[in-house]
Every structure is written in structure tokens, then in C-alpha cells.
Amino acid sequence: MDNHYSVPFILRGLLLFLAPFLLIGWLADAFWMWLAIGLIVVVSWHYLYQLRLIHWLWRSRNLLPPSASGSWSYIYDGIYRTQRRSQQRRRALARILRRFREASEALPDAAFVFRRDGALLWSNKLAQFYFGLRWPGDAGLRISSLIRHPDFLAYLNRGDFSEALNMPSPMRESLELELRIMPYSEDQFLLIARDVTQLRQLENMRRDFVANVSHELKTPLTVLQGYLEMMESPADVPDALLAKAVKDMDGQTTRMGKLIDQLLVLSRIESQAGDIFDHKVGMPRLLKALENDAITLNSERNHELVFDFENVDMYGREDEMRSVIMNLVSNAIYYTPAGGTIRISWKPVLGGAMEFCVEDTGPGIAQEHIPRLTERFYRVDRDRNSKRGGTGLGLSIVKHALEHHNSHLQINSLPGKGSRFSFRISAEQLVDDN
């Protein structure tokens, strides 16, 4: 407010305004009548500017106040300045809220705030994805009504939030969430939910991996130990049994060596990173080497091998592609009964992609096994001691190597009708020599 605007200032202005009316009334000998006229004019003048003020506040879209004189100029100017300050504060608050929302949406975790009575105050989008909340539509509703999982309700009612709660997502049971609740203010709580699905899967995989490796190594070690105990008295061992023992021990050590080699290959493939477009794979040369190796592997099986290769290169990692191709071909040769037919091709398909395919006339695979074939140590033949039992790592190596090349293994098989293993390389990953 202007320092000059005060009660004396107002009275002085009123007297100056009424002075002409008082002078006319004194000269005309009608003082009180002209005083009344002057006061009526003052009141009308004030009502006029009051009407303008109401019109400006409620109807006008113009932020600037109407022109005024006297005390009303101070009133208009004061309201205008107050509006400007309020507008600036709202903008500042809006910027703070926008930054808060942007920060909350950037969080890798779901978050929402609720009062002590359970009323929802705010949530980010990830919380809406994990819990099915709708913001701001669910504002004010009780959390216990929105998230009805028994474990969550018991955790909420217990009121002890010192430990985290693990529960499946109410919207997607395949997701496992870790929930933590922290006091946010005197009457509010902040809930943070983190997706720990992958961590749990990795923990389960690690546990299964240790168990499977232990089992795979225990079998050949048991065989070796048994034969070694038998050989403590070599004079009592017949020559035929001794020859069988040496042959079996050699086979078991070879099997352990193969298992360790494939574990090292799988570990190297899983840890490799980098741009696959940095390297070029000469597929014709690689497939020619594959053809020679396949013929060598097939020398005892007498399969009919049919090759159909196109002269097309690709970008990727040659050692990984060699592992992929050799695993698929060796599996077909190994599991197809003697005298079968195996077709191996590298041909173009729709969309400009190239497809590598291995088809055999083997026994086929039941549908319940197909989704799990790429798991480590999973085998259709559960007898680990059988001659047909491999390490169970071949297709797992294929899976991880193809993931590096933006591809995946496609398996089509029916019992008694053979199997078809294939993968496709997109046109963007093929080498254009033109």
C-alpha cells in the first residue's frame, strides 16, 4: 500500500470533493441540501467503481484492472498486485509439482502415498501398472479396498513395517513384488514396490544349476570311484572286466570334460556384450565347414544328409553362430535313428530374412517338453545314465547365442513325425554386398 494512503488522506480527499457543494449551498442558503447532494454523488461514484470491480473480477477476461481514480485506484492496483503474486505462486507450485511428478515417474519402483486411515493420496504410473490403481480417480479410496491380497491386508493391519513384504502383483501374478512402507509425515505413509521377479528367478536358477551340476558330476565320479576300488586288487580282476572298466572310465571322463567345456561356452556367451554389427560372419565358409563336420559325425549313423545353402553373409559373432549350428545339427544326427533323413538349409524367407533350419525324421518330441527344451540340463530322456543322454546344455547355449542376434529358436515337433529346429536372421542383420 502507498504510504500516502491514510485516514487523513481519505478525509482530505472527501473534503476537497465536497467543497464545491458546500460553497454553493452556503451561497444559496441551502447548505444541508447541497451537502446531501454531494454525499449522494460520492456514494454513487463509489457504487459505480464497485460495479466496475465486480464486473472485472467475475466477467472480464482481462487481467489488467479498469482505470480508476481516488481511493479506487489503490483498491484496483492492490487486487491486481495480489492476483499477480498469487499467479506467480501458483506457477511456482505447478513447476514444483511437475518436477515431483517427473521425478516420481522416473523412479524404477512403484510408489504411492496414503493416510493413516488408508485413504489413497497419490500414486505414480508404475503403481497403477502393478496394483491396478487409477489416479486421480481412486483418490480418497481406502487402500484395503483397492488392493485385496490377503498378505497385503495382514501386513497393513499388523502395522509393523520394519520388514519388507513379498507378494505377487494383483494385476500380473507372474510378477513378484517387494513392498516397503515408510512414514511420510505425521499422518501419511509412502509405499515403495520393487519388481524382484528376475532376482527370484536368478536365485532359483542358481540353486537348480548347482543341484544339476552336482548330479551330473556325481554320476561319472561314482563310476570312476567304483572301478578304482575294484582295481585295488588288479590280480583278481579278469582281463575282460579290466578292459571294460578302462573303456567306461574313459567314457565318463570324456563326458565330464564335455560338460565342463559346454559350461564354459555357456558362461562366455552369457557374459558377452557389444554390438553384433561390429563383426561379419562368413556364412558360406561356416556352412561348408559344417557340412564336412556333419558328414564325419554321420559316418556311423548312415543318415541321408541333404544340404541347401544360399550364399548370404550376416552380422554377428562367428563363434556363437558356429555353436548354434553345430548343436542343432549334432542333435539331429545323434537322436535320429540310423538310416533317417536330415535336411539342413540356409534359405531366404518372407520379409527379406534368412532362415537356418534342421529337419529330421527322428522320434519327435511330445508337446509338453518343447517349452522347456532350452532350460539348462533339461532332457526329454530323464535317464542321465543312458547312452543317449547328453549334457542338457546344448539348446541352452543355442537360446542364449540367438538372443544376442535378436533371434529365437523355433521348435516344431510331433511324436513319430520328426522335428524341425529353426531360427531366422532379420534383413537388417544380413550383409548387403550390393
C-alpha positions as a printed Julia matrix, in Angstrom:
434×3 Matrix{Float64}:
   0.0      0.0     0.0
   1.18     3.56   -0.77
   2.46     5.26    2.38
   0.44     8.42    1.46
  -2.83     6.47    1.6
  -4.15     7.03    5.14
  -7.21     8.28    7.06
  -6.15    11.94    6.8
  -5.58    11.46    3.1
  -9.09    10.0     2.68
 -10.72    12.8     4.72
  -8.8     15.46    2.82
  -9.92    13.99   -0.5
 -13.55    13.82    0.69
 -13.49    17.48    1.84
 -11.94    18.6    -1.46
 -14.67    16.71   -3.34
 -17.49    18.22   -1.19
 -16.04    21.72   -1.1
 -17.82    22.98   -4.27
 -21.16    21.62   -2.99
 -20.66    23.23    0.4
 -19.74    26.55   -1.22
 -22.84    26.54   -3.47
 -25.05    25.59   -0.51
 -23.65    28.41    1.62
 -24.12    30.98   -1.17
 -27.64    29.71   -1.98
 -28.56    29.48    1.66
 -29.25    25.73    1.22
 -26.23    24.23    2.91
 -27.73    20.94    4.08
 -29.43    20.19    0.78
 -26.23    20.69   -1.22
 -24.29    18.66    1.35
 -26.78    15.82    0.85
 -26.41    16.16   -2.94
 -22.65    15.99   -2.61
 -22.82    12.9    -0.41
 -25.23    11.23   -2.86
 -22.74    11.93   -5.67
 -19.92    10.44   -3.53
 -21.96     7.3    -2.79
 -22.97     6.95   -6.47
 -19.35     7.37   -7.52
 -18.29     4.61   -5.12
 -21.09     2.29   -6.29
 -20.05     2.89   -9.91
 -16.48     1.76   -9.25
 -17.72    -1.08   -7.08
 -19.82    -2.27  -10.04
 -16.76    -2.0   -12.3
 -14.76    -4.02   -9.76
 -17.36    -6.82   -9.69
 -17.51    -6.88  -13.48
 -13.7     -7.1   -13.71
 -13.42    -9.85  -11.1
 -16.25   -12.08  -12.34
 -16.84   -11.37  -16.01
 -13.83    -9.74  -17.61
 -11.07   -11.92  -19.04
  -8.63    -9.05  -18.99
  -6.05    -9.33  -16.22
  -5.42    -5.58  -16.2
  -7.83    -3.67  -13.9
 -10.04    -0.86  -15.28
  -8.83     2.7   -14.85
  -9.96     4.42  -11.66
  -9.25     7.49   -9.63
  -9.04     8.3    -5.95
  -9.18     5.52   -3.42
 -10.42     3.02   -6.02
  -7.16     3.27   -7.92
  -5.44     1.94   -4.78
  -8.03    -0.85   -4.43
  -7.77    -1.9    -8.1
  -4.0     -1.78   -8.01
  -3.84    -3.74   -4.75
  -6.14    -6.5    -6.07
  -4.15    -6.65   -9.31
  -0.86    -6.98   -7.44
  -2.35    -9.66   -5.17
  -3.54   -11.61   -8.23
  -0.11   -11.34   -9.83
   1.59   -12.62   -6.69
  -0.94   -15.44   -6.42
  -0.44   -16.31  -10.09
   3.33   -16.39   -9.66
   2.98   -18.62   -6.61
   0.66   -20.97   -8.49
   3.15   -21.19  -11.35
   5.99   -21.87   -8.93
   3.88   -24.53   -7.19
   2.94   -26.03  -10.57
   6.63   -26.22  -11.52
   7.43   -27.94   -8.22
   4.59   -30.4    -8.68
   5.64   -31.07  -12.27
   9.2    -31.76  -11.19
   7.94   -34.01   -8.41
   5.77   -35.98  -10.83
   8.62   -36.25  -13.34
  10.96   -37.46  -10.59
   8.4    -39.95   -9.3
   7.74   -41.32  -12.78
  11.49   -41.68  -13.33
  11.73   -43.95  -10.3
  12.32   -47.62  -11.21
   9.87   -48.57   -8.44
   6.15   -48.19   -7.92
   5.2    -45.61   -5.29
   2.03   -44.27   -3.72
   1.13   -42.22   -0.63
  -1.77   -42.96    1.72
  -3.05   -41.6     5.02
  -3.1    -43.44    8.31
  -6.77   -44.26    7.75
  -5.82   -45.91    4.43
  -7.08   -43.22    2.05
  -5.05   -43.01   -1.17
  -3.47   -39.59   -1.74
  -1.24   -40.09   -4.79
   0.38   -42.78   -6.97
   2.8    -42.92   -9.88
   2.12   -44.77  -13.12
   4.15   -47.84  -12.16
   1.97   -48.27   -9.07
  -1.06   -48.16  -11.35
   0.57   -50.86  -13.52
   1.47   -53.14  -10.59
  -1.64   -52.68   -8.42
  -4.34   -51.58  -10.86
  -4.76   -48.17   -9.2
  -6.37   -45.33  -11.15
  -5.06   -41.88  -10.46
  -6.69   -39.48   -9.73
  -9.91   -41.48   -9.99
  -9.11   -43.55   -6.86
  -8.03   -40.58   -4.74
  -9.55   -40.79   -1.27
 -10.46   -44.5    -1.52
  -9.09   -46.91    1.06
  -6.03   -48.93    0.05
  -7.5    -52.05    1.65
 -10.4    -51.81   -0.82
  -8.13   -51.31   -3.84
  -5.52   -53.98   -3.01
  -7.24   -57.02   -1.52
  -4.42   -59.54   -1.44
  -4.58   -61.37    1.95
  -0.85   -60.98    2.63
  -1.01   -57.25    1.98
  -4.06   -56.77    4.21
  -2.42   -58.7     7.03
   0.77   -56.66    6.61
  -1.22   -53.42    6.63
  -3.27   -54.37    9.69
  -0.21   -55.51   11.62
   1.25   -52.02   11.43
   4.84   -53.25   11.78
   6.64   -52.14    8.63
  10.21   -52.83    9.78
  10.48   -55.75    7.32
   9.6    -55.9     3.64
   6.67   -57.9     2.27
   6.95   -60.15   -0.78
   3.76   -60.75   -2.72
   2.62   -61.3    -6.33
   1.27   -58.37   -8.29
  -2.57   -58.24   -8.05
  -2.68   -57.45  -11.77
   0.03   -59.83  -13.02
   0.67   -62.91  -10.92
   3.88   -63.62  -12.84
   5.45   -60.55  -11.2
   6.75   -60.82   -7.65
   6.92   -57.55   -5.73
   8.86   -56.49   -2.67
   6.91   -53.88   -0.66
   8.26   -51.44    1.89
   6.15   -48.9     3.82
   7.76   -45.84    5.41
   6.25   -42.96    7.44
   5.96   -40.0     5.09
   4.71   -37.4     7.56
   2.75   -37.35   10.8
  -0.33   -38.87    9.2
   0.94   -40.23    5.87
   2.86   -43.27    4.62
   4.89   -43.89    1.48
   4.76   -47.37   -0.09
   7.56   -48.44   -2.44
   7.12   -51.62   -4.51
  10.04   -53.15   -6.41
   9.86   -55.88   -9.05
  12.06   -58.74   -7.78
  10.83   -61.35  -10.24
  14.13   -61.58  -12.06
  16.09   -61.74   -8.81
  13.96   -64.65   -7.61
  14.29   -66.39  -10.97
  18.05   -65.94  -10.9
  18.17   -67.32   -7.37
  16.1    -70.34   -8.41
  18.27   -70.82  -11.5
  21.41   -70.66   -9.37
  20.01   -73.23   -6.94
  18.88   -75.54   -9.77
  22.18   -75.04  -11.57
  24.22   -76.11   -8.53
  21.94   -79.11   -7.96
  22.1    -80.2   -11.61
  25.85   -79.76  -11.96
  26.36   -81.69   -8.73
  24.18   -84.5   -10.05
  25.85   -84.53  -13.48
  29.32   -84.76  -11.96
  28.34   -87.18   -9.21
  27.32   -89.95  -11.64
  30.64   -90.25  -13.55
  32.63   -89.75  -10.35
  30.71   -92.61   -8.74
  31.53   -94.83  -11.72
  35.2    -93.89  -11.56
  35.32   -94.46   -7.81
  33.7    -97.88   -8.16
  36.18   -99.05  -10.79
  39.13   -97.64   -8.87
  38.06   -99.54   -5.76
  37.8   -102.69   -7.88
  41.34  -102.13   -9.17
  42.84  -102.04   -5.7
  43.45  -105.77   -6.29
  44.22  -105.88  -10.06
  45.3   -109.53   -9.94
  41.76  -110.53   -9.02
  40.18  -108.59  -11.93
  39.6   -110.56  -15.16
  41.11  -109.05  -18.27
  37.71  -108.58  -19.93
  36.36  -106.71  -16.9
  39.53  -104.61  -16.7
  39.18  -103.61  -20.36
  35.53  -102.68  -19.79
  36.49  -100.64  -16.73
  39.1    -98.67  -18.67
  36.64   -98.06  -21.51
  33.88   -96.92  -19.13
  36.25   -94.64  -17.19
  37.45   -93.1   -20.44
  33.85   -92.51  -21.5
  32.94   -90.92  -18.16
  35.98   -88.6   -18.16
  35.14   -87.6   -21.71
  31.6    -86.85  -20.61
  32.81   -84.71  -17.71
  35.2    -82.87  -19.99
  32.39   -82.18  -22.45
  30.15   -80.94  -19.63
  32.82   -78.55  -18.39
  33.54   -77.3   -21.91
  29.87   -76.56  -22.53
  29.55   -74.82  -19.17
  32.47   -72.59  -20.14
  30.9    -71.88  -23.53
  27.55   -71.04  -21.94
  29.22   -68.77  -19.38
  31.16   -66.95  -22.11
  28.05   -66.44  -24.26
  26.01   -65.11  -21.32
  28.72   -62.63  -20.36
  29.48   -61.35  -23.86
  28.22   -57.9   -24.8
  28.71   -55.45  -27.61
  27.28   -54.54  -30.96
  26.77   -57.55  -33.22
  27.14   -55.27  -36.24
  30.84   -54.9   -35.45
  31.61   -58.33  -36.93
  30.77   -60.13  -40.15
  30.05   -63.86  -40.25
  31.06   -65.59  -43.48
  28.14   -68.0   -43.61
  29.2    -69.85  -46.83
  32.57   -70.74  -45.29
  30.98   -71.6   -41.94
  28.31   -73.78  -43.55
  30.9    -75.57  -45.7
  32.82   -76.47  -42.54
  29.51   -77.54  -41.0
  28.83   -79.81  -43.96
  32.2    -81.54  -43.56
  31.72   -81.98  -39.8
  28.19   -83.31  -40.3
  29.41   -85.9   -42.8
  32.08   -87.0   -40.31
  29.57   -87.26  -37.46
  27.2    -89.19  -39.67
  29.75   -91.83  -40.67
  28.34   -94.37  -38.19
  24.68   -93.37  -38.44
  24.23   -93.65  -42.22
  21.66   -90.84  -42.42
  20.76   -89.22  -45.69
  22.07   -85.66  -45.36
  20.54   -83.01  -47.63
  22.2    -79.55  -47.74
  20.66   -76.42  -49.25
  22.7    -73.28  -48.58
  22.41   -69.76  -50.04
  25.48   -67.56  -50.4
  24.4    -64.87  -47.88
  26.54   -63.46  -45.05
  25.32   -61.9   -41.81
  26.49   -59.67  -38.99
  27.13   -61.31  -35.64
  29.61   -63.39  -33.68
  31.04   -66.3   -35.63
  31.94   -68.45  -32.62
  28.39   -68.2   -31.28
  26.81   -68.98  -34.64
  29.13   -71.99  -35.02
  27.99   -73.27  -31.61
  24.33   -72.74  -32.55
  24.58   -74.54  -35.89
  26.74   -77.43  -34.65
  24.47   -78.08  -31.65
  21.36   -78.25  -33.83
  22.99   -80.48  -36.45
  24.71   -82.82  -33.98
  21.43   -83.24  -32.04
  19.62   -84.2   -35.24
  22.32   -86.74  -36.16
  22.54   -88.09  -32.63
  18.82   -88.55  -31.92
  17.59   -89.66  -35.34
  17.55   -93.47  -35.72
  20.09   -94.89  -38.16
  19.14   -94.56  -41.81
  16.96   -91.46  -41.33
  16.89   -88.26  -43.38
  18.21   -84.89  -42.19
  17.73   -81.69  -44.18
  19.91   -78.68  -43.35
  19.17   -75.37  -45.06
  20.05   -71.64  -45.05
  17.46   -70.02  -47.28
  15.57   -66.72  -47.66
  12.03   -66.38  -46.3
   9.33   -63.72  -46.37
  10.34   -60.22  -45.3
  13.88   -60.49  -46.64
  15.07   -62.57  -43.67
  17.21   -65.72  -43.82
  16.27   -68.93  -42.03
  18.55   -71.7   -40.85
  16.62   -74.95  -40.48
  17.38   -78.52  -39.45
  14.66   -81.1   -40.16
  14.93   -84.76  -39.2
  12.86   -87.94  -39.32
  13.6    -88.81  -35.7
  11.2    -89.96  -32.97
   9.84   -86.45  -32.39
   9.15   -84.68  -29.12
   5.94   -84.51  -27.08
   4.41   -81.04  -26.82
   4.76   -80.82  -23.02
   8.56   -80.98  -23.34
   9.04   -78.34  -26.08
   8.72   -75.16  -23.88
  11.42   -76.47  -21.55
  13.95   -77.82  -24.04
  16.16   -74.71  -23.77
  16.41   -74.92  -19.98
  19.76   -75.92  -18.6
  20.13   -79.68  -18.05
  16.57   -80.37  -19.2
  16.29   -83.56  -21.22
  13.34   -85.47  -22.62
  15.14   -88.67  -21.69
  15.36   -88.31  -17.91
  17.76   -91.24  -17.57
  21.04   -89.42  -17.09
  22.98   -92.67  -17.36
  21.57   -93.67  -20.74
  23.79   -93.62  -23.78
  21.52   -91.11  -25.43
  21.67   -88.7   -22.51
  23.7    -85.6   -23.4
  24.74   -82.83  -21.05
  21.44   -80.97  -21.42
  23.25   -77.71  -22.19
  23.28   -77.68  -25.99
  19.92   -76.0   -26.58
  20.52   -73.61  -23.69
  23.67   -72.45  -25.5
  21.61   -72.1   -28.69
  18.99   -70.0   -26.9
  21.43   -67.51  -25.36
  23.51   -67.18  -28.53
  20.41   -66.45  -30.63
  19.24   -63.83  -28.13
  22.48   -61.94  -28.82
  21.5    -61.95  -32.5
  17.92   -60.71  -31.93
  16.53   -64.11  -32.85
  14.99   -67.11  -31.11
  14.81   -70.85  -31.61
  11.61   -72.15  -33.18
  10.79   -75.82  -32.44
   8.12   -77.8   -34.26
   7.8    -81.48  -33.48
   5.3    -84.29  -33.12
   5.97   -87.77  -31.69
   6.69   -90.2   -34.51
   6.86   -87.47  -37.17
  10.29   -85.94  -36.66
  11.37   -82.48  -35.56
  12.14   -79.1   -37.1
  14.54   -76.68  -35.39
  14.95   -73.26  -36.99
  15.83   -69.63  -36.4
  15.62   -66.51  -38.54
  18.04   -63.62  -39.03
  16.31   -60.36  -39.93
  17.1    -58.49  -43.14
  18.8    -55.69  -41.14
  21.43   -58.17  -39.9
  22.27   -59.55  -43.34
  25.29   -58.27  -45.26
  24.3    -56.39  -48.39
  27.12   -56.76  -50.91
  25.44   -54.52  -53.48
